[in-house]
Amino acid sequence: MPHHTASPPTDLVVFGGTGDLSMRKLLPALFLCDRDGGLDPRTRIIAASRDGLADADFRDKAAAAVQNSPAVLRAGDVDPLTLRRFTARLHHVTVDVGGDPDSWSALGSLLSPDRPRVFYLALPPMLFGRICRDLGAAGLVTDDSRVVLEKPLGRDLASARAINEEVGEVFAEHQVFRIDHYLGKETVQNLLALRFANMFLEPIWNSRWVDHVQITAAETVGVGTRRGYYDGSGAMRDMVQNHLLQLLCLIAMEPPASFDREAVRDEKVKVLQALRPLAGADAGAHTARGQYAAGRAGGQDVPGYTDEPGGAGPSATETFVALEAGIANWRWSGVPFYLRTGKRMARHYSEIVVQFRDVPHAIFPGQAASANRLVIRLQPEETIHLHMLAKEPGAGALRLRPAPLELSFADTFAERSPDAYERLLMDVLAGNPTLFMRRDELEAAWRWVDPIIAAWDGTEPEPYAPGSTGPAGAHHLIGRSGRTWHEEELNR
């Protein structure tokens, strides 16, 4: 069982507190934080919605969500006393966002004047500015208040700036926590420890020793009933602009002077600012986009993207993106970073592969090339593999075989690994923004992504079979330099 340091007593208000995100992710994560000692006994969780629920009804709804949560079930049996203690700190208040200003007085009467306030906006971004203005007009924002913004934060640089401006009229930048649940994963956080707490990696973490880097986030599922949302997003906005670029920053950033909340974010911004621009013909040459077709996957017939419910027929929305990025600085000049994400893929996994260069001279017969790589698996299991060549046991000819040195977090550490939302919620309650996106970081990411999306305008994504590794264009993208995607290397 992980141990959480108890956060200060706080009033946590979740707008959209009866919605899907709250029920599936936030409330189960908060229950586990409470169970493991992370919540002060005086901390209260207030759901704000238009549902008109009494506290007792909301507590029953929340208890059911916690008891049926896969994350909670993986963490062990739900103790009735612990659940009762958790639900006792839950309240519901009916708030009319952008409507009756009197409804905000009910929320104000629940808030304690002498403790921090966290406002978690688990609602569409179009409502962020309106909620913040209403909070400010009602006098509910104090100096030690914080606001948590869920993604997606805009669909381009202009809309992201507009959201930031609206929120910034009420909350100072140090009060704004832009959440990306990928940054709460145990292995992602271990990237910082791996890189900056182990001396042996730093001398070889550069273009002299690293051939290329691959970052992959693959899903076996399609968009399902989210087709309507996805038509306005696509894989680039949904995954690359936030999750994958964040992973790239953690891999490529310079060592910060300290593990300070701003020092880490300063170095991440520098990576985004150093990305080689991809626009026009360059974007066409260094990107591939695809859309899954109908077919068979997982032993059953599945629809193509354009046949998913909630859409309107043909669409040029990409469900797959692969791209080759370059970082124009001394450490990484000439090293390609291959980013790839897709739905209806052959396997569900997320990983980072740091491929080291070949030895300058091979002295062993049949010695494999590209043998040394560091593979950081983020999900479904959390592992780190360092692939090396070793001699096969036995007499006679000396034969080499790839052999990984493996760190499995589940096997090495007996305690349960906290869920991503658990960790990030604890950081919010503690007022620690290190793993949250700063405004200049968000806008730098959009500044790089926008020209790529613009270059795709008027083009069609390449179809690919469900249950595959993506469209042919993605294999051409990496293959023209003689490289291959990691799973192809393993299947040779």
matplotlib code that plots the C-alpha trace (Angstrom):
import matplotlib.pyplot as plt

x = [0.0, 1.5, 1.9, 0.7, 1.7, -1.5, -2.3, -3.5, -7.2, -8.8, -12.2, -12.1, -15.0, -15.5, -17.6, -19.2, -19.0, -21.7, -20.3, -18.4, -14.9, -15.7, -17.4, -14.9, -11.6, -11.7, -13.8, -12.2, -8.8, -9.8, -11.1, -7.7, -5.9, -8.2, -7.7, -3.9, -3.8, -3.5, -6.6, -6.7, -9.8, -11.1, -10.8, -14.2, -15.1, -18.0, -19.6, -21.1, -23.6, -27.2, -28.5, -30.2, -29.1, -29.3, -26.0, -27.3, -28.2, -24.8, -23.0, -24.9, -24.0, -20.4, -20.2, -21.4, -18.9, -16.1, -17.1, -17.3, -14.1, -11.5, -8.7, -10.2, -10.9, -7.3, -6.2, -8.0, -11.3, -13.3, -13.6, -17.1, -15.8, -13.3, -15.9, -18.3, -15.5, -14.9, -18.5, -19.0, -16.7, -18.8, -21.4, -23.4, -24.4, -26.6, -24.9, -26.2, -23.1, -23.6, -27.1, -28.7, -26.0, -27.9, -27.0, -23.4, -24.3, -25.1, -21.6, -20.1, -21.9, -20.2, -16.7, -14.5, -12.9, -9.7, -8.5, -7.4, -10.0, -9.4, -11.8, -11.6, -13.2, -14.3, -16.3, -15.8, -13.2, -15.8, -17.1, -13.8, -13.9, -17.5, -17.1, -14.0, -15.8, -18.8, -16.4, -14.7, -18.0, -19.3, -16.2, -15.2, -11.6, -9.1, -5.3, -4.8, -7.3, -6.4, -8.1, -7.6, -8.2, -8.8, -7.8, -8.3, -7.2, -8.3, -8.1, -5.3, -3.0, -5.7, -8.4, -5.8, -4.8, -8.4, -9.0, -5.8, -6.8, -10.3, -9.0, -6.2, -8.6, -9.6, -6.7, -3.0, -0.7, 0.7, -2.9, -3.7, -3.1, -3.4, -3.7, -2.3, -2.9, 0.0, 2.4, 0.9, 2.0, 4.6, 7.0, 6.7, 7.7, 10.5, 11.9, 13.1, 14.7, 16.2, 17.8, 18.9, 19.6, 21.8, 25.2, 25.9, 23.2, 24.0, 27.3, 25.5, 22.3, 23.1, 23.5, 26.9, 25.5, 21.7, 20.7, 17.0, 14.0, 10.6, 7.5, 4.4, 0.9, -1.3, -4.9, -6.8, -10.2, -11.9, -13.6, -16.9, -19.6, -17.0, -17.1, -18.8, -16.0, -13.3, -14.3, -13.4, -10.1, -8.3, -5.3, -3.0, -5.0, -6.1, -2.8, 0.3, -0.2, -0.3, 0.7, 3.4, 5.0, 5.1, 7.0, 9.3, 10.1, 10.9, 13.2, 15.0, 15.1, 18.4, 19.0, 17.3, 19.3, 16.9, 13.7, 11.9, 8.4, 9.6, 13.0, 11.6, 9.0, 11.6, 13.6, 10.5, 9.6, 13.1, 12.6, 9.3, 10.9, 13.8, 11.5, 12.3, 9.3, 7.2, 5.1, 4.0, 6.1, 8.2, 5.0, 4.0, 7.5, 7.9, 4.4, 1.9, -1.7, -4.3, -7.9, -8.9, -11.2, -13.7, -12.5, -11.7, -9.8, -9.7, -11.6, -14.7, -15.9, -15.5, -16.7, -14.5, -14.2, -16.8, -19.3, -18.9, -22.1, -22.4, -20.8, -22.0, -20.6, -17.2, -14.5, -10.9, -10.2, -7.1, -7.2, -3.4, -0.4, 3.2, 5.8, 9.5, 10.5, 13.9, 15.3, 17.6, 20.1, 23.6, 22.4, 20.0, 21.0, 20.6, 18.7, 15.2, 12.3, 9.6, 6.2, 3.3, -0.2, -3.3, -6.6, -7.6, -4.0, -2.7, -1.8, -2.6, 0.6, 2.6, 6.4, 9.5, 12.4, 15.9, 17.9, 21.7, 24.1, 25.9, 29.4, 31.9, 33.5, 31.9, 34.4, 32.0, 30.6, 26.9, 26.8, 23.4, 23.1, 21.0, 21.3, 21.5, 18.2, 16.4, 12.7, 10.5, 7.0, 4.4, 1.3, -0.2, 2.7, 5.3, 8.8, 12.2, 14.3, 17.9, 18.7, 22.2, 24.1, 25.3, 27.0, 24.8, 25.8, 27.7, 30.9, 32.0, 31.4, 30.8, 27.2, 25.6, 22.0, 20.0, 19.2, 17.3, 18.1, 14.6, 13.1, 9.5, 7.9, 5.3, 8.0, 10.6, 8.4, 5.9, 3.5, 0.8, 1.6, -0.8, -3.1, -2.1, -5.1, -4.3, -0.8, -1.8, -4.7, -2.4, 0.0, -2.9, -3.9, -0.3, 0.0, 2.8, 2.6, 5.7, 3.9, 1.3, 1.6, 2.4, 0.8, 3.9, 4.4, 0.9, 1.2, 4.6, 3.1, 0.3, 2.6, 4.5, 1.4, -0.7, 1.4, 1.3, -2.5, -2.7, -0.5, -2.9, -5.9, -7.5, -5.7, -7.2, -5.9, -4.5, -6.8, -5.4, -6.7, -8.0, -5.7, -2.6, 0.4, -1.0, -0.9, 1.9, 3.0, 4.1, 6.5, 7.8, 8.4, 10.8, 12.0, 13.4, 16.4, 16.9, 15.2, 12.2, 9.5, 10.4, 7.7, 9.0, 12.5, 11.3, 9.4, 12.3]
y = [0.0, 3.4, 5.9, 9.4, 12.4, 14.0, 17.2, 20.3, 20.6, 21.7, 22.3, 20.5, 21.6, 19.4, 21.1, 18.3, 16.3, 13.9, 13.4, 10.6, 11.7, 12.3, 9.0, 6.9, 8.6, 11.4, 10.0, 6.5, 8.2, 10.4, 7.4, 5.6, 8.8, 8.9, 5.2, 5.5, 8.6, 11.3, 13.4, 15.5, 14.5, 18.1, 18.0, 18.1, 17.2, 19.2, 18.1, 21.1, 20.2, 21.0, 17.6, 18.9, 16.0, 15.9, 15.0, 11.5, 10.8, 12.0, 9.9, 6.8, 7.5, 8.0, 4.9, 2.8, 4.4, 3.6, 0.1, -0.7, 1.2, -1.1, 1.0, 0.5, -3.2, -3.7, -2.1, -4.6, -5.0, -1.9, -1.7, -0.5, 1.7, 3.4, 3.9, 5.4, 7.8, 8.9, 9.5, 11.5, 14.2, 14.4, 17.1, 18.2, 21.7, 22.7, 25.5, 27.2, 28.0, 31.3, 31.5, 32.4, 34.1, 33.3, 29.6, 30.5, 31.6, 28.0, 27.0, 29.9, 28.9, 25.5, 26.8, 27.4, 30.9, 29.6, 26.9, 26.6, 26.1, 23.9, 24.2, 21.2, 21.9, 18.4, 20.0, 21.0, 23.8, 26.1, 26.5, 27.3, 31.0, 31.3, 29.3, 31.3, 34.6, 33.4, 32.3, 35.7, 37.6, 35.6, 36.5, 32.8, 33.1, 33.7, 34.1, 30.4, 29.1, 26.9, 25.9, 22.6, 22.5, 19.2, 18.8, 19.5, 23.1, 24.5, 23.1, 25.5, 28.2, 30.9, 29.1, 27.9, 31.6, 32.6, 30.1, 31.1, 34.8, 34.1, 32.0, 34.5, 37.3, 35.6, 33.3, 34.1, 31.7, 30.1, 29.2, 27.4, 23.6, 22.2, 18.5, 15.8, 12.4, 10.8, 12.8, 11.1, 7.6, 5.9, 5.2, 8.7, 10.1, 7.6, 9.1, 12.0, 9.7, 7.5, 10.4, 12.6, 10.2, 7.8, 9.0, 6.3, 7.5, 11.2, 10.8, 8.8, 10.8, 12.8, 12.7, 11.0, 7.8, 7.9, 6.9, 7.8, 7.8, 6.3, 7.2, 5.1, 5.2, 2.5, 1.5, -1.5, 0.2, 2.5, 5.8, 4.1, 6.6, 9.5, 9.9, 13.3, 14.6, 13.0, 14.6, 17.9, 16.6, 13.8, 11.9, 15.0, 17.2, 14.3, 12.7, 14.2, 17.9, 16.9, 13.4, 12.5, 16.0, 15.8, 12.5, 14.0, 16.9, 14.6, 12.5, 15.4, 18.1, 19.4, 18.6, 21.2, 23.0, 21.5, 19.5, 22.8, 23.4, 26.0, 24.7, 21.5, 23.3, 25.8, 23.0, 21.4, 24.7, 24.9, 21.6, 22.7, 26.0, 24.0, 21.7, 22.0, 23.5, 21.3, 23.2, 22.9, 20.4, 19.5, 18.5, 16.2, 14.6, 14.0, 13.0, 10.1, 10.1, 7.3, 6.3, 2.8, 0.9, -1.8, -5.3, -7.9, -7.2, -9.2, -12.0, -10.0, -7.7, -4.0, -0.9, 1.6, 5.1, 6.5, 3.9, 4.7, 6.1, 9.8, 10.9, 12.1, 9.9, 10.5, 12.3, 13.4, 13.0, 11.0, 8.2, 7.5, 9.9, 9.1, 11.9, 12.5, 15.4, 17.1, 19.1, 21.9, 22.1, 20.8, 17.7, 16.3, 17.8, 15.1, 12.7, 11.9, 11.5, 9.3, 9.9, 7.5, 7.0, 5.3, 3.6, 0.0, -1.1, -4.6, -4.1, -1.8, -0.3, 2.9, 3.0, 5.0, 3.4, 5.0, 3.3, 3.6, 3.6, 0.5, -0.4, 1.2, -2.2, -5.6, -8.4, -11.2, -13.2, -12.6, -9.8, -8.2, -4.5, -2.1, -4.3, -1.7, 0.0, 1.3, 0.5, 2.2, 0.7, 2.9, 0.7, -1.8, -3.0, -0.6, -1.8, -0.6, -2.9, -2.3, -4.5, -5.8, -8.6, -11.5, -14.8, -17.9, -20.6, -23.6, -24.7, -24.3, -21.2, -18.0, -17.0, -13.8, -13.3, -10.2, -10.3, -7.6, -6.3, -5.8, -3.6, -4.4, -2.0, -4.6, -7.1, -4.8, -2.7, -4.6, -1.7, -0.8, 1.8, 4.8, 5.6, 8.7, 10.7, 9.8, 11.3, 14.4, 15.1, 14.9, 17.3, 19.7, 19.5, 20.1, 23.1, 21.4, 22.3, 20.6, 18.0, 20.4, 22.4, 26.1, 28.5, 29.1, 25.4, 24.8, 27.6, 26.4, 23.0, 24.4, 26.7, 23.7, 21.6, 24.1, 24.3, 20.5, 20.4, 23.3, 21.4, 18.4, 20.6, 19.2, 15.8, 12.4, 10.1, 6.8, 3.8, 1.0, -2.3, -2.7, -4.8, -3.8, -1.6, 1.4, 2.6, 1.9, 5.5, 5.2, 2.3, 4.3, 7.3, 5.4, 2.9, 5.3, 5.9, 2.1, 2.1, 0.1, 0.5, -1.4, -4.1, -5.0, -5.3, -7.7, -9.8, -10.3]
z = [0.0, -1.0, 1.7, 1.0, 3.1, 4.2, 2.4, 4.2, 5.0, 1.7, 0.1, -3.2, -5.5, -8.6, -11.4, -13.3, -10.1, -11.1, -14.6, -16.3, -15.5, -11.8, -11.4, -13.3, -12.3, -9.8, -7.0, -7.0, -7.0, -4.1, -2.2, -2.6, -1.4, 1.6, 2.3, 2.2, 4.5, 1.9, 2.9, 6.0, 8.1, 7.6, 3.8, 2.0, -1.6, -3.0, -6.3, -8.2, -10.9, -12.2, -11.0, -7.9, -5.7, -1.9, -0.1, 0.7, -2.9, -4.2, -1.5, -2.6, -6.3, -5.3, -3.2, -6.1, -8.4, -6.0, -5.4, -9.1, -10.1, -11.7, -10.1, -6.7, -7.2, -8.3, -5.1, -2.9, -1.1, -0.2, 3.6, 4.5, 7.4, 5.1, 2.4, 5.0, 6.2, 2.6, 1.7, 4.9, 3.4, 0.2, -0.5, -3.5, -4.5, -7.4, -9.4, -12.6, -14.6, -16.5, -15.2, -11.8, -9.8, -6.6, -7.1, -6.3, -2.8, -1.9, -2.9, -1.0, 2.2, 2.1, 1.7, 4.8, 4.9, 6.5, 4.1, 0.5, -2.2, -5.3, -8.2, -10.5, -13.9, -15.1, -17.9, -21.6, -22.0, -23.5, -20.0, -18.3, -18.8, -17.8, -14.6, -13.6, -14.2, -12.1, -9.3, -9.3, -9.4, -6.5, -4.4, -4.1, -5.3, -2.6, -2.7, -1.9, -4.4, -7.3, -10.5, -12.3, -16.1, -17.9, -21.5, -24.3, -23.8, -27.1, -30.6, -31.8, -30.5, -30.8, -28.9, -26.2, -25.8, -25.5, -22.7, -20.9, -21.1, -19.7, -16.8, -16.3, -15.7, -12.4, -11.5, -11.4, -13.4, -10.3, -9.3, -12.6, -12.8, -16.4, -15.9, -18.2, -16.6, -18.6, -16.4, -13.3, -14.4, -12.2, -15.1, -16.5, -13.2, -13.1, -16.2, -14.1, -11.5, -14.3, -16.0, -13.2, -10.3, -12.3, -13.4, -16.0, -18.4, -18.7, -20.6, -23.4, -23.4, -26.5, -30.3, -30.1, -28.6, -29.4, -32.9, -32.5, -30.1, -30.6, -28.5, -29.1, -27.6, -29.2, -28.5, -29.6, -29.2, -31.7, -30.9, -30.2, -29.2, -29.1, -32.9, -32.6, -30.3, -32.3, -35.5, -34.0, -32.5, -34.3, -33.0, -33.4, -31.0, -28.8, -28.2, -29.9, -28.8, -25.1, -24.1, -26.6, -26.6, -22.8, -23.0, -25.6, -23.2, -20.3, -22.5, -24.2, -21.5, -20.0, -16.3, -14.2, -11.5, -8.9, -8.6, -8.2, -9.6, -12.1, -12.9, -14.4, -16.4, -17.6, -19.2, -20.8, -22.5, -23.9, -25.7, -27.3, -28.4, -30.0, -32.1, -35.8, -37.4, -39.7, -42.2, -45.8, -47.7, -44.6, -42.8, -45.7, -45.8, -42.1, -41.1, -41.8, -40.9, -41.1, -40.4, -39.5, -41.9, -41.2, -40.7, -38.1, -34.9, -31.7, -33.3, -34.2, -37.0, -36.2, -38.0, -39.7, -38.3, -40.7, -39.6, -35.9, -34.2, -33.7, -36.9, -40.2, -42.9, -44.6, -42.6, -43.1, -39.3, -38.5, -36.0, -36.4, -36.6, -37.0, -37.3, -37.3, -35.1, -34.7, -31.9, -32.9, -30.0, -29.2, -27.4, -29.9, -33.3, -36.0, -33.8, -35.1, -32.6, -34.0, -32.4, -33.1, -31.8, -33.2, -32.5, -33.5, -33.4, -32.9, -29.2, -26.4, -25.0, -24.5, -24.5, -25.1, -26.9, -26.8, -29.5, -29.1, -32.0, -33.2, -32.0, -34.3, -35.2, -34.8, -33.9, -33.3, -36.3, -36.8, -34.3, -34.4, -35.2, -33.2, -30.2, -27.4, -26.5, -23.5, -23.5, -21.0, -21.0, -19.5, -19.9, -19.5, -17.3, -16.0, -16.8, -17.9, -20.1, -21.1, -24.1, -24.4, -26.3, -24.2, -25.0, -25.2, -22.7, -24.1, -25.6, -29.2, -31.3, -29.5, -30.2, -29.1, -28.2, -27.1, -23.4, -21.4, -18.0, -16.6, -13.9, -13.2, -10.8, -9.7, -8.9, -7.4, -5.2, -3.0, -2.6, -5.0, -7.7, -7.3, -10.1, -12.2, -11.0, -7.4, -7.7, -9.6, -7.2, -4.3, -6.0, -6.6, -2.9, -1.9, -4.3, -6.3, -10.0, -11.2, -13.3, -14.7, -17.9, -17.6, -20.0, -22.1, -22.3, -23.6, -26.2, -27.4, -28.1, -30.1, -31.9, -33.2, -33.9, -35.8, -39.0, -39.3, -39.0, -41.5, -44.0, -43.8, -44.9, -48.0, -47.7, -46.8, -44.2, -45.4, -44.5, -42.4, -41.3, -37.7, -35.6, -37.6, -36.8, -38.8, -42.4, -44.9, -44.7, -41.1, -42.1, -45.0, -42.7, -40.5, -43.1, -45.6, -43.2, -42.7, -39.3, -38.1, -35.5, -32.3, -32.6, -36.1, -34.7, -32.1, -34.7, -37.0]

ax = plt.figure().add_subplot(projection="3d")
ax.plot(x, y, z, "-o")
ax.set_aspect("equal")
plt.show()
